[in-house]
Amino acid sequence: MVKSLKTISFLFLFTLLFFCFSNNALAGESFFDDSTGLKTTAEKTGHTEQAFFYSADSLESGIGNIVFALLSLVGIIFLFLLIYGGIFWMTARGNESQVEKAKNIITNSLVGLIIVLLAYAISVFVIKIFV
């Protein structure tokens, strides 16, 4: 169990680092060449800003980007826990204690996801009331 937890932790960390620190191909300013029309299209649609943690528009959109990234991370964690619980259940081979552990993992991950989504919904509701 400890070895599988280490493997899952390694895969999660690798995936997180891969997606967070990977270079966005063809996203640089040098690739918006006028001969292809990409620069004109990007300017007309408002997609010339490359910032993630800050925005030229407002602080709210920057904070919104951070919240979106955190919610995406919660979704990835939920997916890994759900897969881990499912694999744990499939490999239980009828052992009732392992089946109960797998059910608890799946149930707790679902409850955690619901709590996070409800907290997000409540915060959006409160912000819309006061703003």
Buried (B, 14 or more C-beta within 10 A) or exposed (E): EEEEEEEBEEEBEEEEEEEEEEEEEEEEEEEBEEEEEBBEEBEEEEEEEEEEEBBEEEEEEBEEBEEEBEEEEBEBBBEBBBEBBEBBBEEBEEEEEBBEBBBEBBEEBBEBBEEBBEEBEEEEEEEEEEE
